[in-house]
Amino acid sequence: MNAPAPAHQRKGSLLRTIRAVAWSFIGLRKGSEYAQDVEKLNPVHIIVVGLVAVFLLVIGLIALVNFIV
């Protein structure tokens, strides 16, 4: 029997993933760059980096409010 073909591995760097998530937070992204991200970035990495970014945003806002008040 033939062995199944290996799944297409996506190779995206951590820096590229962080950049893509940061641009998503801002809401500005070129369509061509978005298409490249879809092809190259791993969805699990995007979710993990997104959750870390949300956590840091919340901690930063709490610290800012505590500093002001």
PQR file of N, CA, C, O and H, with PARSE charges and radii, in Angstrom:
ATOM      1  N   MET A   1       0.837  -1.192   0.000 -0.4000 1.5000
ATOM      2  CA  MET A   1       0.000   0.000   0.000 -0.0000 2.0000
ATOM      3  C   MET A   1       0.873   1.244   0.000  0.5500 1.7000
ATOM      4  O   MET A   1       2.009   1.240   0.474 -0.5500 1.4000
ATOM      5  N   ASN A   2       0.323   2.266  -0.528 -0.4000 1.5000
ATOM      6  CA  ASN A   2       1.034   3.539  -0.559 -0.0000 2.0000
ATOM      7  C   ASN A   2       0.885   4.254   0.771  0.5500 1.7000
ATOM      8  O   ASN A   2      -0.189   4.259   1.374 -0.5500 1.4000
ATOM      9  H   ASN A   2      -0.600   2.269  -0.913  0.4000 1.0000
ATOM     10  N   ALA A   3       1.962   4.850   1.216 -0.4000 1.5000
ATOM     11  CA  ALA A   3       1.911   5.639   2.448 -0.0000 2.0000
ATOM     12  C   ALA A   3       1.218   6.961   2.140  0.5500 1.7000
ATOM     13  O   ALA A   3       1.372   7.504   1.046 -0.5500 1.4000
ATOM     14  H   ALA A   3       2.834   4.847   0.726  0.4000 1.0000
ATOM     15  N   PRO A   4       0.450   7.485   3.109 -0.5600 1.5000
ATOM     16  CA  PRO A   4      -0.216   8.773   2.864  0.2800 2.0000
ATOM     17  C   PRO A   4       0.818   9.881   2.714  0.5500 1.7000
ATOM     18  O   PRO A   4       1.888   9.853   3.321 -0.5500 1.4000
ATOM     19  N   ALA A   5       0.469  10.832   1.908 -0.4000 1.5000
ATOM     20  CA  ALA A   5       1.360  11.974   1.693 -0.0000 2.0000
ATOM     21  C   ALA A   5       1.444  12.800   2.967  0.5500 1.7000
ATOM     22  O   ALA A   5       0.436  12.985   3.649 -0.5500 1.4000
ATOM     23  H   ALA A   5      -0.401  10.855   1.415  0.4000 1.0000
ATOM     24  N   PRO A   6       2.628  13.297   3.298 -0.5600 1.5000
ATOM     25  CA  PRO A   6       2.745  14.112   4.512  0.2800 2.0000
ATOM     26  C   PRO A   6       1.949  15.405   4.374  0.5500 1.7000
ATOM     27  O   PRO A   6       1.831  15.980   3.292 -0.5500 1.4000
ATOM     28  N   ALA A   7       1.418  15.831   5.490 -0.4000 1.5000
ATOM     29  CA  ALA A   7       0.641  17.074   5.504 -0.0000 2.0000
ATOM     30  C   ALA A   7       1.571  18.252   5.222  0.5500 1.7000
ATOM     31  O   ALA A   7       2.757  18.222   5.549 -0.5500 1.4000
ATOM     32  H   ALA A   7       1.513  15.363   6.368  0.4000 1.0000
ATOM     33  N   HIS A   8       1.013  19.270   4.619 -0.4000 1.5000
ATOM     34  CA  HIS A   8       1.783  20.477   4.300 -0.0000 2.0000
ATOM     35  C   HIS A   8       2.140  21.177   5.603  0.5500 1.7000
ATOM     36  O   HIS A   8       1.258  21.602   6.349 -0.5500 1.4000
ATOM     37  H   HIS A   8       0.049  19.294   4.354  0.4000 1.0000
ATOM     38  N   GLN A   9       3.435  21.296   5.874 -0.4000 1.5000
ATOM     39  CA  GLN A   9       3.856  21.977   7.085 -0.0000 2.0000
ATOM     40  C   GLN A   9       4.007  23.456   6.804  0.5500 1.7000
ATOM     41  O   GLN A   9       4.582  23.867   5.796 -0.5500 1.4000
ATOM     42  H   GLN A   9       4.151  20.951   5.268  0.4000 1.0000
ATOM     43  N   ARG A  10       3.481  24.234   7.713 -0.4000 1.5000
ATOM     44  CA  ARG A  10       3.578  25.683   7.580 -0.0000 2.0000
ATOM     45  C   ARG A  10       4.792  26.143   8.352  0.5500 1.7000
ATOM     46  O   ARG A  10       4.992  25.763   9.506 -0.5500 1.4000
ATOM     47  H   ARG A  10       3.014  23.900   8.531  0.4000 1.0000
ATOM     48  N   LYS A  11       5.588  26.954   7.718 -0.4000 1.5000
ATOM     49  CA  LYS A  11       6.789  27.460   8.370 -0.0000 2.0000
ATOM     50  C   LYS A  11       6.665  28.963   8.512  0.5500 1.7000
ATOM     51  O   LYS A  11       6.862  29.714   7.556 -0.5500 1.4000
ATOM     52  H   LYS A  11       5.425  27.263   6.781  0.4000 1.0000
ATOM     53  N   GLY A  12       6.342  29.379   9.693 -0.4000 1.5000
ATOM     54  CA  GLY A  12       6.261  30.796   9.982 -0.0000 2.0000
ATOM     55  C   GLY A  12       7.035  31.073  11.253  0.5500 1.7000
ATOM     56  O   GLY A  12       6.946  30.308  12.214 -0.5500 1.4000
ATOM     57  H   GLY A  12       6.182  28.769  10.469  0.4000 1.0000
ATOM     58  N   SER A  13       7.779  32.135  11.270 -0.4000 1.5000
ATOM     59  CA  SER A  13       8.585  32.443  12.440 -0.0000 2.0000
ATOM     60  C   SER A  13       7.712  33.037  13.540  0.5500 1.7000
ATOM     61  O   SER A  13       6.599  33.504  13.298 -0.5500 1.4000
ATOM     62  H   SER A  13       7.852  32.756  10.490  0.4000 1.0000
ATOM     63  N   LEU A  14       8.245  33.004  14.737 -0.4000 1.5000
ATOM     64  CA  LEU A  14       7.535  33.576  15.876 -0.0000 2.0000
ATOM     65  C   LEU A  14       7.358  35.078  15.680  0.5500 1.7000
ATOM     66  O   LEU A  14       6.305  35.631  15.998 -0.5500 1.4000
ATOM     67  H   LEU A  14       9.149  32.624  14.933  0.4000 1.0000
ATOM     68  N   LEU A  15       8.381  35.730  15.161 -0.4000 1.5000
ATOM     69  CA  LEU A  15       8.293  37.176  14.931 -0.0000 2.0000
ATOM     70  C   LEU A  15       7.198  37.507  13.924  0.5500 1.7000
ATOM     71  O   LEU A  15       6.462  38.477  14.108 -0.5500 1.4000
ATOM     72  H   LEU A  15       9.236  35.281  14.903  0.4000 1.0000
ATOM     73  N   ARG A  16       7.085  36.716  12.869 -0.4000 1.5000
ATOM     74  CA  ARG A  16       6.041  36.948  11.862 -0.0000 2.0000
ATOM     75  C   ARG A  16       4.653  36.739  12.474  0.5500 1.7000
ATOM     76  O   ARG A  16       3.716  37.471  12.156 -0.5500 1.4000
ATOM     77  H   ARG A  16       7.683  35.929  12.720  0.4000 1.0000
ATOM     78  N   THR A  17       4.524  35.745  13.347 -0.4000 1.5000
ATOM     79  CA  THR A  17       3.246  35.498  14.010 -0.0000 2.0000
ATOM     80  C   THR A  17       2.885  36.658  14.929  0.5500 1.7000
ATOM     81  O   THR A  17       1.738  37.106  14.944 -0.5500 1.4000
ATOM     82  H   THR A  17       5.285  35.151  13.606  0.4000 1.0000
ATOM     83  N   ILE A  18       3.850  37.141  15.690 -0.4000 1.5000
ATOM     84  CA  ILE A  18       3.600  38.271  16.590 -0.0000 2.0000
ATOM     85  C   ILE A  18       3.203  39.506  15.786  0.5500 1.7000
ATOM     86  O   ILE A  18       2.286  40.236  16.163 -0.5500 1.4000
ATOM     87  H   ILE A  18       4.781  36.777  15.678  0.4000 1.0000
ATOM     88  N   ARG A  19       3.905  39.733  14.672 -0.4000 1.5000
ATOM     89  CA  ARG A  19       3.563  40.879  13.814 -0.0000 2.0000
ATOM     90  C   ARG A  19       2.149  40.763  13.263  0.5500 1.7000
ATOM     91  O   ARG A  19       1.417  41.753  13.228 -0.5500 1.4000
ATOM     92  H   ARG A  19       4.649  39.141  14.366  0.4000 1.0000
ATOM     93  N   ALA A  20       1.760  39.578  12.835 -0.4000 1.5000
ATOM     94  CA  ALA A  20       0.421  39.382  12.280 -0.0000 2.0000
ATOM     95  C   ALA A  20      -0.649  39.623  13.343  0.5500 1.7000
ATOM     96  O   ALA A  20      -1.682  40.231  13.060 -0.5500 1.4000
ATOM     97  H   ALA A  20       2.354  38.775  12.863  0.4000 1.0000
ATOM     98  N   VAL A  21      -0.402  39.149  14.562 -0.4000 1.5000
ATOM     99  CA  VAL A  21      -1.372  39.356  15.642 -0.0000 2.0000
ATOM    100  C   VAL A  21      -1.436  40.831  16.022  0.5500 1.7000
ATOM    101  O   VAL A  21      -2.519  41.358  16.277 -0.5500 1.4000
ATOM    102  H   VAL A  21       0.437  38.656  14.792  0.4000 1.0000
ATOM    103  N   ALA A  22      -0.290  41.500  16.061 -0.4000 1.5000
ATOM    104  CA  ALA A  22      -0.281  42.931  16.396 -0.0000 2.0000
ATOM    105  C   ALA A  22      -1.050  43.735  15.357  0.5500 1.7000
ATOM    106  O   ALA A  22      -1.826  44.620  15.717 -0.5500 1.4000
ATOM    107  H   ALA A  22       0.590  41.072  15.854  0.4000 1.0000
ATOM    108  N   TRP A  23      -0.846  43.441  14.072 -0.4000 1.5000
ATOM    109  CA  TRP A  23      -1.595  44.140  13.028 -0.0000 2.0000
ATOM    110  C   TRP A  23      -3.080  43.829  13.139  0.5500 1.7000
ATOM    111  O   TRP A  23      -3.912  44.683  12.832 -0.5500 1.4000
ATOM    112  H   TRP A  23      -0.215  42.722  13.781  0.4000 1.0000
ATOM    113  N   SER A  24      -3.419  42.640  13.567 -0.4000 1.5000
ATOM    114  CA  SER A  24      -4.836  42.297  13.730 -0.0000 2.0000
ATOM    115  C   SER A  24      -5.461  43.094  14.872  0.5500 1.7000
ATOM    116  O   SER A  24      -6.623  43.493  14.788 -0.5500 1.4000
ATOM    117  H   SER A  24      -2.743  41.947  13.817  0.4000 1.0000
ATOM    118  N   PHE A  25      -4.698  43.325  15.934 -0.4000 1.5000
ATOM    119  CA  PHE A  25      -5.209  44.133  17.041 -0.0000 2.0000
ATOM    120  C   PHE A  25      -5.482  45.556  16.576  0.5500 1.7000
ATOM    121  O   PHE A  25      -6.480  46.162  16.967 -0.5500 1.4000
ATOM    122  H   PHE A  25      -3.754  43.001  16.002  0.4000 1.0000
ATOM    123  N   ILE A  26      -4.600  46.085  15.746 -0.4000 1.5000
ATOM    124  CA  ILE A  26      -4.764  47.447  15.242 -0.0000 2.0000
ATOM    125  C   ILE A  26      -5.876  47.510  14.202  0.5500 1.7000
ATOM    126  O   ILE A  26      -6.614  48.493  14.126 -0.5500 1.4000
ATOM    127  H   ILE A  26      -3.789  45.593  15.428  0.4000 1.0000
ATOM    128  N   GLY A  27      -5.986  46.464  13.412 -0.4000 1.5000
ATOM    129  CA  GLY A  27      -7.035  46.408  12.396 -0.0000 2.0000
ATOM    130  C   GLY A  27      -6.579  46.845  11.019  0.5500 1.7000
ATOM    131  O   GLY A  27      -7.403  47.030  10.124 -0.5500 1.4000
ATOM    132  H   GLY A  27      -5.387  45.665  13.475  0.4000 1.0000
ATOM    133  N   LEU A  28      -5.284  47.011  10.839 -0.4000 1.5000
ATOM    134  CA  LEU A  28      -4.738  47.418   9.544 -0.0000 2.0000
ATOM    135  C   LEU A  28      -3.908  46.275   8.982  0.5500 1.7000
ATOM    136  O   LEU A  28      -2.973  45.797   9.625 -0.5500 1.4000
ATOM    137  H   LEU A  28      -4.615  46.861  11.566  0.4000 1.0000
ATOM    138  N   ARG A  29      -4.256  45.843   7.781 -0.4000 1.5000
ATOM    139  CA  ARG A  29      -3.512  44.752   7.155 -0.0000 2.0000
ATOM    140  C   ARG A  29      -3.766  44.769   5.665  0.5500 1.7000
ATOM    141  O   ARG A  29      -4.911  44.906   5.235 -0.5500 1.4000
ATOM    142  H   ARG A  29      -5.015  46.231   7.258  0.4000 1.0000
ATOM    143  N   LYS A  30      -2.726  44.633   4.876 -0.4000 1.5000
ATOM    144  CA  LYS A  30      -2.886  44.529   3.429 -0.0000 2.0000
ATOM    145  C   LYS A  30      -3.453  43.160   3.093  0.5500 1.7000
ATOM    146  O   LYS A  30      -3.153  42.174   3.767 -0.5500 1.4000
ATOM    147  H   LYS A  30      -1.796  44.522   5.226  0.4000 1.0000
ATOM    148  N   GLY A  31      -4.261  43.102   2.064 -0.4000 1.5000
ATOM    149  CA  GLY A  31      -4.851  41.837   1.651 -0.0000 2.0000
ATOM    150  C   GLY A  31      -3.816  40.817   1.219  0.5500 1.7000
ATOM    151  O   GLY A  31      -3.962  39.624   1.484 -0.5500 1.4000
ATOM    152  H   GLY A  31      -4.504  43.902   1.516  0.4000 1.0000
ATOM    153  N   SER A  32      -2.770  41.286   0.553 -0.4000 1.5000
ATOM    154  CA  SER A  32      -1.729  40.359   0.092 -0.0000 2.0000
ATOM    155  C   SER A  32      -0.948  39.781   1.268  0.5500 1.7000
ATOM    156  O   SER A  32      -0.590  38.603   1.252 -0.5500 1.4000
ATOM    157  H   SER A  32      -2.652  42.255   0.338  0.4000 1.0000
ATOM    158  N   GLU A  33      -0.681  40.593   2.282 -0.4000 1.5000
ATOM    159  CA  GLU A  33       0.030  40.096   3.458 -0.0000 2.0000
ATOM    160  C   GLU A  33      -0.842  39.137   4.252  0.5500 1.7000
ATOM    161  O   GLU A  33      -0.348  38.157   4.810 -0.5500 1.4000
ATOM    162  H   GLU A  33      -0.972  41.550   2.294  0.4000 1.0000
ATOM    163  N   TYR A  34      -2.136  39.416   4.302 -0.4000 1.5000
ATOM    164  CA  TYR A  34      -3.054  38.503   4.976 -0.0000 2.0000
ATOM    165  C   TYR A  34      -3.048  37.144   4.287  0.5500 1.7000
ATOM    166  O   TYR A  34      -3.038  36.109   4.954 -0.5500 1.4000
ATOM    167  H   TYR A  34      -2.538  40.212   3.848  0.4000 1.0000
ATOM    168  N   ALA A  35      -3.052  37.142   2.968 -0.4000 1.5000
ATOM    169  CA  ALA A  35      -3.036  35.885   2.216 -0.0000 2.0000
ATOM    170  C   ALA A  35      -1.743  35.114   2.477  0.5500 1.7000
ATOM    171  O   ALA A  35      -1.764  33.888   2.589 -0.5500 1.4000
ATOM    172  H   ALA A  35      -3.060  37.983   2.426  0.4000 1.0000
ATOM    173  N   GLN A  36      -0.630  35.818   2.573 -0.4000 1.5000
ATOM    174  CA  GLN A  36       0.636  35.152   2.887 -0.0000 2.0000
ATOM    175  C   GLN A  36       0.608  34.559   4.289  0.5500 1.7000
ATOM    176  O   GLN A  36       1.115  33.459   4.508 -0.5500 1.4000
ATOM    177  H   GLN A  36      -0.613  36.814   2.482  0.4000 1.0000
ATOM    178  N   ASP A  37       0.019  35.280   5.240 -0.4000 1.5000
ATOM    179  CA  ASP A  37      -0.071  34.771   6.603 -0.0000 2.0000
ATOM    180  C   ASP A  37      -0.921  33.511   6.668  0.5500 1.7000
ATOM    181  O   ASP A  37      -0.585  32.567   7.384 -0.5500 1.4000
ATOM    182  H   ASP A  37      -0.393  36.174   5.062  0.4000 1.0000
ATOM    183  N   VAL A  38      -2.009  33.494   5.930 -0.4000 1.5000
ATOM    184  CA  VAL A  38      -2.885  32.323   5.928 -0.0000 2.0000
ATOM    185  C   VAL A  38      -2.128  31.105   5.411  0.5500 1.7000
ATOM    186  O   VAL A  38      -2.319  29.995   5.908 -0.5500 1.4000
ATOM    187  H   VAL A  38      -2.282  34.261   5.349  0.4000 1.0000
ATOM    188  N   GLU A  39      -1.279  31.310   4.424 -0.4000 1.5000
ATOM    189  CA  GLU A  39      -0.524  30.202   3.847 -0.0000 2.0000
ATOM    190  C   GLU A  39       0.622  29.740   4.733  0.5500 1.7000
ATOM    191  O   GLU A  39       0.912  28.545   4.786 -0.5500 1.4000
ATOM    192  H   GLU A  39      -1.125  32.212   4.020  0.4000 1.0000
ATOM    193  N   LYS A  40       1.275  30.655   5.426 -0.4000 1.5000
ATOM    194  CA  LYS A  40       2.531  30.325   6.093 -0.0000 2.0000
ATOM    195  C   LYS A  40       2.433  30.117   7.600  0.5500 1.7000
ATOM    196  O   LYS A  40       3.210  29.345   8.161 -0.5500 1.4000
ATOM    197  H   LYS A  40       1.040  31.626   5.383  0.4000 1.0000
ATOM    198  N   LEU A  41       1.503  30.783   8.262 -0.4000 1.5000
ATOM    199  CA  LEU A  41       1.481  30.727   9.719 -0.0000 2.0000
ATOM    200  C   LEU A  41       0.649  29.554  10.220  0.5500 1.7000
ATOM    201  O   LEU A  41      -0.339  29.153   9.605 -0.5500 1.4000
ATOM    202  H   LEU A  41       0.872  31.410   7.806  0.4000 1.0000
ATOM    203  N   ASN A  42       1.078  29.023  11.344 -0.4000 1.5000
ATOM    204  CA  ASN A  42       0.389  27.909  11.982 -0.0000 2.0000
ATOM    205  C   ASN A  42      -0.759  28.465  12.831  0.5500 1.7000
ATOM    206  O   ASN A  42      -0.533  29.352  13.653 -0.5500 1.4000
ATOM    207  H   ASN A  42       1.881  29.348  11.844  0.4000 1.0000
ATOM    208  N   PRO A  43      -1.980  27.964  12.650 -0.5600 1.5000
ATOM    209  CA  PRO A  43      -3.119  28.491  13.415  0.2800 2.0000
ATOM    210  C   PRO A  43      -2.963  28.341  14.927  0.5500 1.7000
ATOM    211  O   PRO A  43      -3.429  29.192  15.684 -0.5500 1.4000
ATOM    212  N   VAL A  44      -2.318  27.274  15.367 -0.4000 1.5000
ATOM    213  CA  VAL A  44      -2.116  27.086  16.809 -0.0000 2.0000
ATOM    214  C   VAL A  44      -1.209  28.181  17.357  0.5500 1.7000
ATOM    215  O   VAL A  44      -1.453  28.707  18.443 -0.5500 1.4000
ATOM    216  H   VAL A  44      -1.940  26.583  14.752  0.4000 1.0000
ATOM    217  N   HIS A  45      -0.174  28.522  16.616 -0.4000 1.5000
ATOM    218  CA  HIS A  45       0.726  29.593  17.055 -0.0000 2.0000
ATOM    219  C   HIS A  45       0.000  30.931  17.111  0.5500 1.7000
ATOM    220  O   HIS A  45       0.236  31.730  18.017 -0.5500 1.4000
ATOM    221  H   HIS A  45       0.024  28.094  15.734  0.4000 1.0000
ATOM    222  N   ILE A  46      -0.877  31.174  16.152 -0.4000 1.5000
ATOM    223  CA  ILE A  46      -1.637  32.426  16.141 -0.0000 2.0000
ATOM    224  C   ILE A  46      -2.537  32.513  17.367  0.5500 1.7000
ATOM    225  O   ILE A  46      -2.635  33.568  17.993 -0.5500 1.4000
ATOM    226  H   ILE A  46      -1.069  30.524  15.417  0.4000 1.0000
ATOM    227  N   ILE A  47      -3.190  31.415  17.713 -0.4000 1.5000
ATOM    228  CA  ILE A  47      -4.081  31.407  18.877 -0.0000 2.0000
ATOM    229  C   ILE A  47      -3.287  31.644  20.156  0.5500 1.7000
ATOM    230  O   ILE A  47      -3.701  32.434  21.004 -0.5500 1.4000
ATOM    231  H   ILE A  47      -3.110  30.557  17.205  0.4000 1.0000
ATOM    232  N   VAL A  48      -2.149  30.965  20.302 -0.4000 1.5000
ATOM    233  CA  VAL A  48      -1.336  31.122  21.514 -0.0000 2.0000
ATOM    234  C   VAL A  48      -0.815  32.552  21.634  0.5500 1.7000
ATOM    235  O   VAL A  48      -0.903  33.155  22.703 -0.5500 1.4000
ATOM    236  H   VAL A  48      -1.813  30.323  19.613  0.4000 1.0000
ATOM    237  N   VAL A  49      -0.278  33.093  20.555 -0.4000 1.5000
ATOM    238  CA  VAL A  49       0.242  34.468  20.585 -0.0000 2.0000
ATOM    239  C   VAL A  49      -0.900  35.455  20.830  0.5500 1.7000
ATOM    240  O   VAL A  49      -0.713  36.442  21.541 -0.5500 1.4000
ATOM    241  H   VAL A  49      -0.206  32.603  19.686  0.4000 1.0000
ATOM    242  N   GLY A  50      -2.065  35.208  20.262 -0.4000 1.5000
ATOM    243  CA  GLY A  50      -3.219  36.072  20.486 -0.0000 2.0000
ATOM    244  C   GLY A  50      -3.663  36.075  21.935  0.5500 1.7000
ATOM    245  O   GLY A  50      -3.968  37.130  22.492 -0.5500 1.4000
ATOM    246  H   GLY A  50      -2.217  34.406  19.685  0.4000 1.0000
ATOM    247  N   LEU A  51      -3.701  34.899  22.551 -0.4000 1.5000
ATOM    248  CA  LEU A  51      -4.089  34.823  23.963 -0.0000 2.0000
ATOM    249  C   LEU A  51      -3.075  35.527  24.861  0.5500 1.7000
ATOM    250  O   LEU A  51      -3.454  36.216  25.807 -0.5500 1.4000
ATOM    251  H   LEU A  51      -3.453  34.043  22.099  0.4000 1.0000
ATOM    252  N   VAL A  52      -1.802  35.356  24.569 -0.4000 1.5000
ATOM    253  CA  VAL A  52      -0.765  36.050  25.343 -0.0000 2.0000
ATOM    254  C   VAL A  52      -0.897  37.561  25.164  0.5500 1.7000
ATOM    255  O   VAL A  52      -0.749  38.314  26.127 -0.5500 1.4000
ATOM    256  H   VAL A  52      -1.494  34.796  23.800  0.4000 1.0000
ATOM    257  N   ALA A  53      -1.171  38.006  23.950 -0.4000 1.5000
ATOM    258  CA  ALA A  53      -1.327  39.440  23.691 -0.0000 2.0000
ATOM    259  C   ALA A  53      -2.531  40.010  24.436  0.5500 1.7000
ATOM    260  O   ALA A  53      -2.455  41.105  24.991 -0.5500 1.4000
ATOM    261  H   ALA A  53      -1.291  37.395  23.168  0.4000 1.0000
ATOM    262  N   VAL A  54      -3.632  39.278  24.450 -0.4000 1.5000
ATOM    263  CA  VAL A  54      -4.817  39.733  25.187 -0.0000 2.0000
ATOM    264  C   VAL A  54      -4.508  39.805  26.676  0.5500 1.7000
ATOM    265  O   VAL A  54      -4.890  40.764  27.346 -0.5500 1.4000
ATOM    266  H   VAL A  54      -3.694  38.388  23.998  0.4000 1.0000
ATOM    267  N   PHE A  55      -3.819  38.795  27.194 -0.4000 1.5000
ATOM    268  CA  PHE A  55      -3.445  38.786  28.608 -0.0000 2.0000
ATOM    269  C   PHE A  55      -2.575  39.999  28.940  0.5500 1.7000
ATOM    270  O   PHE A  55      -2.810  40.674  29.942 -0.5500 1.4000
ATOM    271  H   PHE A  55      -3.509  38.016  26.650  0.4000 1.0000
ATOM    272  N   LEU A  56      -1.575  40.277  28.105 -0.4000 1.5000
ATOM    273  CA  LEU A  56      -0.706  41.428  28.348 -0.0000 2.0000
ATOM    274  C   LEU A  56      -1.464  42.746  28.239  0.5500 1.7000
ATOM    275  O   LEU A  56      -1.190  43.683  28.988 -0.5500 1.4000
ATOM    276  H   LEU A  56      -1.385  39.729  27.291  0.4000 1.0000
ATOM    277  N   LEU A  57      -2.410  42.824  27.313 -0.4000 1.5000
ATOM    278  CA  LEU A  57      -3.223  44.031  27.169 -0.0000 2.0000
ATOM    279  C   LEU A  57      -4.059  44.271  28.424  0.5500 1.7000
ATOM    280  O   LEU A  57      -4.128  45.396  28.919 -0.5500 1.4000
ATOM    281  H   LEU A  57      -2.633  42.062  26.704  0.4000 1.0000
ATOM    282  N   VAL A  58      -4.685  43.231  28.933 -0.4000 1.5000
ATOM    283  CA  VAL A  58      -5.513  43.366  30.136 -0.0000 2.0000
ATOM    284  C   VAL A  58      -4.649  43.751  31.332  0.5500 1.7000
ATOM    285  O   VAL A  58      -5.018  44.642  32.097 -0.5500 1.4000
ATOM    286  H   VAL A  58      -4.629  42.317  28.531  0.4000 1.0000
ATOM    287  N   ILE A  59      -3.509  43.095  31.502 -0.4000 1.5000
ATOM    288  CA  ILE A  59      -2.607  43.429  32.613 -0.0000 2.0000
ATOM    289  C   ILE A  59      -2.121  44.877  32.482  0.5500 1.7000
ATOM    290  O   ILE A  59      -2.041  45.598  33.476 -0.5500 1.4000
ATOM    291  H   ILE A  59      -3.209  42.372  30.880  0.4000 1.0000
ATOM    292  N   GLY A  60      -1.799  45.295  31.270 -0.4000 1.5000
ATOM    293  CA  GLY A  60      -1.365  46.676  31.050 -0.0000 2.0000
ATOM    294  C   GLY A  60      -2.448  47.688  31.378  0.5500 1.7000
ATOM    295  O   GLY A  60      -2.169  48.726  31.978 -0.5500 1.4000
ATOM    296  H   GLY A  60      -1.864  44.709  30.462  0.4000 1.0000
ATOM    297  N   LEU A  61      -3.683  47.393  30.989 -0.4000 1.5000
ATOM    298  CA  LEU A  61      -4.789  48.307  31.301 -0.0000 2.0000
ATOM    299  C   LEU A  61      -5.062  48.365  32.800  0.5500 1.7000
ATOM    300  O   LEU A  61      -5.336  49.437  33.341 -0.5500 1.4000
ATOM    301  H   LEU A  61      -3.910  46.550  30.502  0.4000 1.0000
ATOM    302  N   ILE A  62      -4.989  47.227  33.470 -0.4000 1.5000
ATOM    303  CA  ILE A  62      -5.181  47.210  34.926 -0.0000 2.0000
ATOM    304  C   ILE A  62      -4.081  48.019  35.606  0.5500 1.7000
ATOM    305  O   ILE A  62      -4.358  48.786  36.528 -0.5500 1.4000
ATOM    306  H   ILE A  62      -4.766  46.356  33.031  0.4000 1.0000
ATOM    307  N   ALA A  63      -2.842  47.856  35.163 -0.4000 1.5000
ATOM    308  CA  ALA A  63      -1.731  48.616  35.743 -0.0000 2.0000
ATOM    309  C   ALA A  63      -1.902  50.110  35.487  0.5500 1.7000
ATOM    310  O   ALA A  63      -1.625  50.924  36.368 -0.5500 1.4000
ATOM    311  H   ALA A  63      -2.616  47.233  34.414  0.4000 1.0000
ATOM    312  N   LEU A  64      -2.355  50.474  34.295 -0.4000 1.5000
ATOM    313  CA  LEU A  64      -2.578  51.883  33.969 -0.0000 2.0000
ATOM    314  C   LEU A  64      -3.665  52.485  34.856  0.5500 1.7000
ATOM    315  O   LEU A  64      -3.507  53.596  35.360 -0.5500 1.4000
ATOM    316  H   LEU A  64      -2.580  49.813  33.579  0.4000 1.0000
ATOM    317  N   VAL A  65      -4.756  51.767  35.047 -0.4000 1.5000
ATOM    318  CA  VAL A  65      -5.845  52.261  35.899 -0.0000 2.0000
ATOM    319  C   VAL A  65      -5.369  52.396  37.337  0.5500 1.7000
ATOM    320  O   VAL A  65      -5.672  53.392  37.994 -0.5500 1.4000
ATOM    321  H   VAL A  65      -4.885  50.864  34.637  0.4000 1.0000
ATOM    322  N   ASN A  66      -4.628  51.410  37.839 -0.4000 1.5000
ATOM    323  CA  ASN A  66      -4.117  51.496  39.207 -0.0000 2.0000
ATOM    324  C   ASN A  66      -3.132  52.651  39.359  0.5500 1.7000
ATOM    325  O   ASN A  66      -3.082  53.282  40.415 -0.5500 1.4000
ATOM    326  H   ASN A  66      -4.382  50.601  37.305  0.4000 1.0000
ATOM    327  N   PHE A  67      -2.357  52.933  38.335 -0.4000 1.5000
ATOM    328  CA  PHE A  67      -1.406  54.037  38.384 -0.0000 2.0000
ATOM    329  C   PHE A  67      -2.132  55.378  38.412  0.5500 1.7000
ATOM    330  O   PHE A  67      -1.740  56.289  39.141 -0.5500 1.4000
ATOM    331  H   PHE A  67      -2.397  52.421  37.477  0.4000 1.0000
ATOM    332  N   ILE A  68      -3.195  55.494  37.612 -0.4000 1.5000
ATOM    333  CA  ILE A  68      -3.939  56.750  37.538 -0.0000 2.0000
ATOM    334  C   ILE A  68      -4.755  56.976  38.802  0.5500 1.7000
ATOM    335  O   ILE A  68      -4.799  58.092  39.320 -0.5500 1.4000
ATOM    336  H   ILE A  68      -3.513  54.754  37.020  0.4000 1.0000
ATOM    337  N   VAL A  69      -5.387  55.951  39.293 -0.4000 1.5000
ATOM    338  CA  VAL A  69      -6.248  56.072  40.474 -0.0000 2.0000
ATOM    339  C   VAL A  69      -5.392  55.854  41.682  0.5500 1.7000
ATOM    340  O   VAL A  69      -5.889  55.905  42.808 -0.5500 1.4000
ATOM    341  H   VAL A  69      -5.351  55.045  38.872  0.4000 1.0000
TER
END
